[in-house]
Each structure stands twice: as structure tokens, then as C-alpha cells.
Amino acid sequence: MSTSKPKTKKNNKVKKSSPIKGLLLLVIGLLLIAGIILQSSLWKKYPVESDKQRLVIGNGETYSGFIDQLAKDKKVSFPIVLKLYQRFMIHDSMKAGVYEVTQGMSVAQVLSMISNADNAEMNRILVIEGTTFKQLIDALKKDDLVTKEVVHLPTKQLLQELNIPYSHPEGLFAPDTYFFAKGETDRKILTDLYQRQMKALDDAWAKRASDLPYGNKYEALIMASIIEKETSLDSELEQVSGVFERRLKLGMRLQTDPTVIYGMGDKYQGNITRQDLRTPTPYNTYTISGLPPTPIALPSKKAIEAAMHPDQSDNIYFVATGNGGHTFSSNLQDHNKAVQDYLAVLRSKK
């Protein structure tokens, strides 16, 4: 008698994956991706070259521009994440100032820090070359980190308070980027800018070229301000200076538009008409001979040095090219041709 084991039925059914398990894997995957994104953006360590460094935020800078620059410099990834974080978590604008970023700070921490001016250790004040004294005063009035003592005073009284021995403030303050302690007084700031400008003027005057057509260093400062307004190219400063210096020696009028604009004051609305050129003011160098009575802007150190060292060419004319820079000429025929070339460039751009 043989015995046999009963056959067992094989279960050929494949076990189905649990929907909960699939969902869990999806969530884990999404969390990993989110972690990677956050690690490359918000949680990323802000790049610091040493143990700490200064981060300068200027007036008018925005979070959007700041974040875009970080991304452009490849310091962070996923800038949209940073912008969303700022919009929904910070709810504020960037505050101008100089901040200290230490090693180990995350990008998120830096974004939060620069939304509060109390976190700034210093205040950055930018005085742009060629701006006017009025623009400088307006900027100081609007700066919340500057303690106001003199900016609201009438100009004559302000100069007396600062012990400045001039009757007109234009041109007397050095344009540059400055860093002052938070809460610094406008008195200290203006005094510092004045002393810097006077040193630059004194140094340049002591080393000036011979046979200049200036009666004193103040007249040289007036010329420097005109040079500053006439060209934005450092390579042209001495050429412009040479044209005006030779015109003074020849008894020719300077005929420079920036002086006309300055003399118009608030009447200037962006365009000069022929009537404006014919309307006499103390600053209209189309109607007066020689220099205007005061500077017309805050000239840079480079412009001051150019006023003391004009080029040695024969040029007495110049006109814009229309593509940046100027064409310089020694005679009226060449100048008229350069003017026609300039007008042709303007027509081609319309």
C-alpha cells in the first residue's frame, strides 16, 4: 500500500501593492526634492570669504534685484523660492545700510537681516559725480539713518553752521561712496565731504599746469564742474578741459549747455530750446563771457585734476557722436561736419 501526500494548490495570485505604500513613497520623494531645493536656496550657507564680511545695501535696491544677482553669480539656485519666501515670510523691503554677514549664516537669515535697518552696523551714503548740492541735501533728508541737524536750514545759515567760508555751496562737497555709523549727523557727513573736496582741490592746484586761465583755485573748481557735466568718459576729461581752457584764453564764450540748464533751475523740464540759449542768466555761457559765478555740480577728483591739466591739442570745438563720446575739432568746418554726422546718427535712431 503506497501513501502519497495530498497536493496543495499553489497560490498563483500576485500580491497587489498597497495604495497607502505608493502614496507614502510619493510623499517621501516630494520631500526629498523639496529638501534639495531648500538646501540649494534658503538653507544654503551665504557665501562668505572669511569669518565675516560686509554686505552693502544701497538706497533703492530691491529684494528681487538682490536675489537675481545672487543667482547670476551662481551663489544660489532656485531664486523663485527665495522670492516667494521674501514675499510671504518677510513682508518688508530691503533697508539700506552696511550689514555684517558671518560664516555659517544661511541665505534665509541674510534675507531676514537686511529687512531691518537696526541690524545694519553702518550706513552707506552714495554721492554721485555730477549731482548737485540740492540733490545731496535731498538725499540726506530722506535717509532715515542720518541724524538731522543742518539740512533743513537755509543755505546761508547751513554754510555758517559748517564754518564754510563760501557764499554758495555748489561744488564744495566731494562725490564718492561713504560709510558712516548709523545715526551719524548730517553736520559730520557734510563737513567730511567738504574737507575731502578741499583737499582734492588744494592738492590739484599745487600741481597744476602752468599758464592756466584761472584767477584762483575756485575758478578751477567751477571749470571742473563743467567738465564733469560735459562728459561721462574719463578718457575725454582732459580733452574737454583743453577746449574750454583755450576758449577762455581766446576770449570765446564757453557755450556749454549744462551751465544753461543749471541757470534755468526748476524751469528746466528736460529740453533746452533756442529761446533758453538766448535768455540771459548768470550761468548762461551762450550770453556771458568767461566762467559762470559758481560751480554747477559736484565734480569728482578726476574732473578737478583734468581742469588743472588740459590737453595740449588745438581743439576748440566738440560735439556728441550720438553713440557715446564726442568728436573734437580745431576748426569750424570740421566741427560743422561733426554736427551733421551727429544729427544723421540721431535721425537713424528714430
Secondary structure, 3 states (H helix, E strand, C coil): CCCCCCCCCCCCCCCCCCHHHHHHHHHHHHHHHHHHHHHHCCCCECCCCCCEEEEEECCCCCHHHHHHHHHHCCCCCCHHHHHHHHHHHHCCCCCCEEEEEECCCEHHHHHHHCCCHHHCCEEEEEECCCCCHHHHHHHHHHCCCCECCCCCCCHHHHHHHCCCCCCCCCCCCCCEEEEEECCCEHHHHHHHHHHHHHHHHHHHHHCCCCCCCCCCHHHHHHHHHHHHHHCCCHHHHHHHHHHHHHHHHHCCCCCCHHHHHHHHHHHCCCCCCHHHHHCCCCCCCCCCCCCCCCCCCCCCHHHHHHHHCCCCCCCCEEEECCCCCEEEECCHHHHHHHHHHHHHHHHHHC
